[in-house]
Amino acid sequence: MQKKAGEFGLMSILMLQNHMTRLVTHQKNKEFVSLFSNPVHGKTVVVVGTGSLGGSMAKHVSKLGANIIGVNRRGNKAEGCSKIITIDKIDSFFA
């Protein structure tokens, strides 16, 4: 289950990054528009919850060269995350 959840998270990021919902909408309207996107490599992705599901997603997405920031309650390390912050510090991290 966790492997599939990680794959789903990866798919979601790729779909958002590549404007898939806009492309499908344009296609339904018979409008063929070129939408360009940047690669995921070098982007920063924040994963809130680095347990089995979020941790699996972090591993998959980090393989694309994204900088993964993991957020969890205790500050425990998670594979694929370059940095971990605790949930109580999330507001100050983004300030």
N, C-alpha and C positions, 0 to 999 in steps of 0.2 A: 504493500500500500504506500509506504513512504517513498519508494522509488518512483511510482506513478505520480504521486503528488509533486515530487520534484520536477518531473518532466512537464507536468501541467503548468507549474510556475514558470518554467523556462519558456514554454509555448506562449503563455500570456505576455511575458515581457517582450518576446520577439514580435508578437502580433501588435502590441501597443507601439513599439519602437518603429515598426514598418507600416503603420497607419492602416492596418487591415480592415478595421470597421469602416473607415472612410472609403477605402477601395471597394468594398462590397456594396456600400450605399450608392456610390457612383455607378457601379456596374448594374445594379438593379434599375437605375434611372437611365441606363444606356448612355452614360457619360464616361468616356474613357480618358481619364486625367492621369498624368504622370506625377506621382508623389515620391519624392526622394527622401531618404532618411540616412542618418549616420549609423555607423556600426555600434554595437553594444560595448565593444572593447574601449576601455578608458572611462566609461560612465560609472557613476556611483549608484549603487542599489542598496537600499536599506531594507533589511529583513527583520520585521518585528515578530519575534518568537523563533528561536533557533532550536526547537525540539526536533523530533523526527521529521516532521513535514517541512518546516522552514529550513532546517539544516540541510535536508536533501536538496531543496531548491537552491540554497546558497552554494552547495558543491557544484551543481550543474551550471549555474550562471557564472560562477567564478572561472570556469573553464573557457569561457568566451573572452576573458580578459577584463571583466568588470571588477571594480573595487567594491567589495561587499562589506557593509557595516551591519553587524548583527546586534540585535537588541534582545536582552532577556532579563529576567528578574535578578539573577545572582552575579552576572558578569562572567559566566562560565564560557570558556573558549568553545568555538564551534568550527568544524572543518569548512574551509572555503571562505571564512570571514577574515578580512585583513585587520579588522578592529571590532571590538565588542564594547558596547556601553550598556549600562543598566537602564531599565525602563524608567526609573525615577529621575534619570538625568537626560531624558530624551528632549525635553523642552529647551534646556540650556544648550544642548548640542546643536539644535537647529536655530538658535537665536542669533 
